Amino acid sequence: LTNECIAIMKELWTNPSPSYHSRRWSFSDLLFSPKPLQRPHIPLWIGGSSPAALRRAATLGDGWHPSGVSPEEFSMGRREIRELAAAAGRDPAALAWSARVEVEIGGGPSSARASGRSRVPGDDADQIAGAIAAYQSAGVEHIVLALNSADVPRITTVMETIAQRVMPQFRQKG
């Protein structure tokens, strides 16, 4: 179902006279606009870490964006996606590599939601930087740090710490 929806989106975004026919959906002779500015279409980063998600990222996606995986799990998934993409005749080097990582900031609902998932402790800038470096070593090019909590003052403090003490360590030079 998801693969078919991706095919439909790509058809709508790229074809001046889109048409699509399957068991579930059928359309033709319609107009669809505006078309995306990006060519050939909006980049599709595929989420998830199931075998189906890895296959989808390798064959239909422009990138992979799992949530809650450790750096080691990311590295293994990235390796599998690269192999699957090459086997499908796609250039693995053209894929983007992203991850969503929970930052444990305490005092809120993050702990309950993140149980059993990979988390980064939010109490120490050095620990956050170390975790980001581990994801970077695993091949992550883009990282989303999820600051999930109902405690807005604590979120603000963690964001300030990340901006002032963590981000400068990862800025590209020159």
C-alpha positions in Angstrom: 0.0 0.0 0.0 2.8 2.4 0.9 4.8 1.6 -2.2 1.7 2.2 -4.3 1.1 5.6 -2.6 4.7 6.6 -3.3 4.2 5.6 -7.0 1.0 7.7 -7.2 2.7 10.8 -5.6 5.6 10.5 -8.0 3.2 10.2 -10.9 1.3 13.3 -9.8 4.4 15.3 -9.2 6.3 14.4 -12.4 3.8 13.8 -15.2 2.0 16.7 -16.9 -0.9 14.3 -17.6 -0.8 11.9 -14.7 -2.5 8.6 -14.9 -2.4 5.5 -12.6 -4.3 2.3 -12.6 -4.2 -0.5 -10.0 -6.6 -2.7 -8.1 -7.0 0.1 -5.5 -6.8 3.3 -7.5 -7.4 4.4 -11.0 -7.2 7.9 -12.5 -6.4 9.6 -15.7 -7.3 12.8 -17.6 -6.8 15.0 -14.6 -4.8 18.1 -13.7 -2.6 18.2 -10.7 -0.8 21.4 -9.7 1.2 23.0 -8.5 4.1 20.7 -9.3 6.9 20.6 -6.8 9.8 22.9 -7.4 12.3 20.1 -6.7 13.2 17.9 -9.7 12.4 15.3 -10.5 10.1 15.4 -7.4 10.1 16.2 -3.7 12.8 14.1 -2.0 11.2 11.2 -0.2 13.0 10.1 3.0 11.6 6.8 4.1 11.1 6.2 7.8 11.0 3.0 9.7 13.5 0.2 10.4 11.4 -2.9 9.4 12.6 -5.1 6.5 9.9 -3.6 4.3 11.0 0.0 5.2 14.6 -0.9 4.4 13.6 -2.3 1.0 11.4 0.8 0.4 14.2 3.2 1.2 16.6 1.2 -1.1 14.2 1.0 -4.1 11.9 4.0 -3.9 13.3 6.5 -1.5 15.8 9.3 -1.7 16.9 8.8 1.9 16.3 6.9 5.1 15.1 8.4 8.3 14.5 5.9 11.1 13.5 6.8 14.6 14.8 5.3 17.8 17.6 3.2 16.5 21.0 3.0 18.0 24.1 4.1 16.0 24.9 0.4 15.6 21.4 -0.4 14.3 21.6 2.6 12.0 24.9 1.4 10.6 23.6 -2.1 9.9 20.4 -0.7 8.3 22.4 1.7 6.2 24.7 -1.2 5.0 21.6 -3.3 4.1 20.0 -0.4 2.2 23.1 0.3 0.3 23.3 -3.3 -0.8 19.7 -3.5 -1.7 19.9 -0.2 -3.7 23.0 -1.4 -5.6 21.2 -4.7 -6.4 18.2 -2.7 -7.7 20.5 -0.7 -10.0 20.4 2.5 -7.9 23.4 4.5 -6.8 23.6 4.1 -3.0 25.8 7.3 -2.8 22.8 9.3 -4.0 20.8 8.5 -0.8 20.5 10.8 2.2 21.0 9.4 5.7 19.0 10.9 8.6 17.9 9.8 12.0 15.4 10.9 14.7 16.9 10.5 18.2 15.1 11.0 21.5 16.9 13.3 23.9 15.9 12.3 27.5 15.3 15.5 29.3 13.4 14.1 32.3 10.4 15.5 34.1 8.0 14.7 31.3 6.3 12.1 29.2 9.4 11.4 27.1 10.5 8.5 29.4 7.4 6.5 29.0 7.2 7.0 25.2 10.9 6.3 24.7 11.2 3.2 26.8 12.8 0.5 24.8 14.1 3.0 22.3 17.6 4.4 21.9 17.9 7.7 23.8 20.5 10.4 24.3 20.8 11.7 27.9 20.1 15.5 27.8 21.8 16.4 31.0 25.3 16.9 29.7 26.5 18.6 26.5 29.5 16.3 26.2 27.2 13.2 26.3 24.9 14.8 23.7 27.9 15.6 21.5 29.3 12.1 22.0 26.0 10.6 20.9 25.8 12.8 17.8 29.4 11.8 16.9 28.5 8.2 17.2 25.5 8.6 14.9 27.7 10.6 12.5 30.3 7.7 12.5 27.5 5.4 11.7 26.7 7.4 8.6 24.0 9.8 9.7 24.2 13.1 7.8 21.1 14.8 9.3 19.9 14.3 12.8 16.7 15.3 14.5 16.9 15.6 18.2 13.5 15.0 19.7 13.0 17.0 22.9 9.7 15.4 24.0 8.6 16.7 27.3 5.8 18.8 28.9 8.4 20.8 30.8 8.9 23.9 28.6 11.6 25.5 30.8 13.6 22.3 30.8 13.3 22.0 27.0 14.5 25.6 26.7 17.5 24.9 28.8 18.4 21.8 26.8 18.0 23.7 23.5 20.3 26.5 24.8 22.9 23.9 25.8 22.7 22.3 22.4 23.0 25.6 20.6 25.8 27.0 22.6 27.9 23.9 23.5 27.0 21.1 21.1 26.3 22.6 17.7 29.7 24.5 17.5 31.4 21.1 17.6 29.7 20.0 14.4 29.8 23.2 12.3 31.5 22.7 9.0 34.6 24.8 8.5 35.4 26.8 5.4 
